[in-house]
C-alpha cells in the first residue's frame, strides 16, 4: 500500500506524520527543540537522518535505515527489521505526546495512527525528496522564504556546528554547499501533493 512500505535495512525512506484533527504538534520553539532531543534519543540506533522539517502540524524526515548487521545488533531486535524501526518511531512519538499532554494539560492522541513511509527508489527521487522536505514550509504557507524557517535541516547542512545529520552525505550528493544552496533556490516548483 502506498505510504506504508515495510522497512528494510540499508534503504532510504521519506517519513511523514501529522497531528490529529486541527491540533498543533508544536506551540513554542522549546517544543521543536524538545522533539529533536527525543528524536536524537530514539532514532539514531536504527537509522541515519539526511534531512527533516518540523512544522506546526506535521513533520517530514528523510532517513536511511541502518545495515542488516547493525540492526541485528540492536538490543531490541527480534528477527524483524520493520518492527524494530517502527517501535523506535512509535517510542519517539509516544514520548513526545506524553510530555506535550502533560505540559499543556491535554488528553488523548496527538499524532495520527500511522507514520507514512515512502521508499526512495531512484536517485532523482532522493534529490527531489530532500528539496521537497525543505520547501514544505513555503508550500503550506508557514513562511515565504526557505531560509527563514528555523525548524528544518536546511541550515544545519550549511553550518559547521556539530550535527547528528548525515551532512557530508547530503552535501556530497549535491556536489558541495554552493550547489546544495543553488539547487534549493532554483527548484521551488513541483512540490508534490501525493506525499501529504
N, C-alpha and C positions, 0 to 999 in steps of 0.2 A: 504494500500500500504506500502511496506517495507520502513522503514525510515521516514514515515510520520504519525506515530501513533498520535492519539489525546491525548493531555494532560489530565490526570485525577488527582484528589487530592491524596496525600499521596502515590506517586508512583515514582520509580526510572526510570530515563531516561539517555541515553547517547546522548549528543548533538554534532553535527559536522557541521561546516561551513567552507567555502573555499573562497579565493579571486577569483574574476573573471579573467579568462584567465591566463596569466602568471604573474599577478601583485603580489606584496608582500603586506601583511597587516601591517607588522612591519619592519621598517628600522633601528631603533635605540632602545636601552634599554628604553629610555623615552617613545617610542611608546607602548611598552609592559606594562610599569607601568601605563601609562595613560588609556589604555584599562581596566586594572584591577580596576582602580579607578572608571571608568564609570560602570563597572560590579557591583561593590560594591554599587553604587548608585541605579541601576535599578532592580537588580535580587533578593536580599535577601527578598524583600517583597512578593515574590511568591514561592520561593523555597530555600532550603539549598543546599550547594555545597560540595560534597565529595572530588572531585579531578578535576584537569584541566591540560591541556598542551597547551601552545601557541607556534606555530611555525611560521616561516616567512610567509607562505602562507595559513595556515589553523589552526583551533582551535578545541579542544575537551574539553567537560565538562561532568562530571557525577553529576547529580542533583537529589534531592528528592523533589518533589512538596510539598507545604505546605498542611496542613489538610483542609478538606472541610470547617470547621468552620473558620479557619484563612483566607482562600481565600475569603470567603463571606464577611469578614470584610474589605477587601481591598477597598480603596476609589474609585477605577475604576472598581470594579466588577459589571457586568451586566448580571447575571444569566448564564454565560458561562465560565467555568474554563479554557478551552482550549484557547479561545480568549484573556482572561486576560493575561495568561502566554506568549502567542505568542506576544501580544502587548508589554509587557515589554522587551522581547528579541529583538523585532524589534526596540524599542526605544533605546536600548543599541547599536545595530549595526549601526543605523542611526546617533546617536550622535557621535560615533567614526568616521564613514565615513566622516561626515561633518567637524570635526576637522582635520582629516587626509588630506582631499582635500584642506582645507584652508592652512594648513602648507606646503604642497608640491605643491600648485598651480595646482592642477589637477581637472578634472571634471568627472562626471559620476559615475556609480555604482562601489563600491569597493568589495561587497560581492555577492556571487551567490544568486539567488532569494529566496531560502528557506533554513531554518536550518533543517538538517536531525535530527530526533529524534527516538531513538530505545528504546522501553520499555524493562526494565530489568525484566525477568520473572522467574529467578531462582537464588539461592544463588551462584551456580558455575559461572553463567553468570555475576553476580555482581563482584565477585573476579577477573574473567578474564578481565572484563572491566577496573577496576582500574589499573591492571597491564598493559593492552594494552595501555591505555592512557599515562601512564608514560614512556613506552618503545617506544612510537611513534617517538621521535626524532632520535632514533637509526635506526628504520625501514626505515625512509626516508633519512638517511644519513646526518642529521644535526650534529650529534655527534656520537662518538663510545662508550661513557660512559654515562649511565643514570644519574649519579651523577654530571656530568659536565654541564648538561643542566639546566640553571638557571630559565627558564620560565615555570616551571611546579610546581605542588603542592608537588612533591616528598620530597623536603627539608622542606617544611612547616609542613609536618606531623611529622617530627623527631625533629623539633625545639621547643623551649619553648616560642618563640615570640608570641605575640597576633595574632590571625588569625580569619577570618570570616568563614574559612573552618570547616566542621564537623570533626575535627581532632580526637577527642576521639572516635567517632563512627567508623571511619576508622581503627584506631589502635586496638580498641577492636575487630573489625571484623577479624583482622589477628592474634589476641592474644597477642598484645603488639608491641613495637617498634622493638625489635630484630627479631621477626617473620615476621614483615612487611618488613624489610630490606632483610631478608633471602629469603622470597618469591620472591621479585623482582629480586634478584641476581640469583636465581635458575630457574626462569621461563622467559627466554628470547626468546624462540621459539614459533611458532604457532601464530604469530601476524597476525590476520585475515584481509584479503583484503576486505571482504564484507562490511566493515564499511566505506570504502573510497568512 
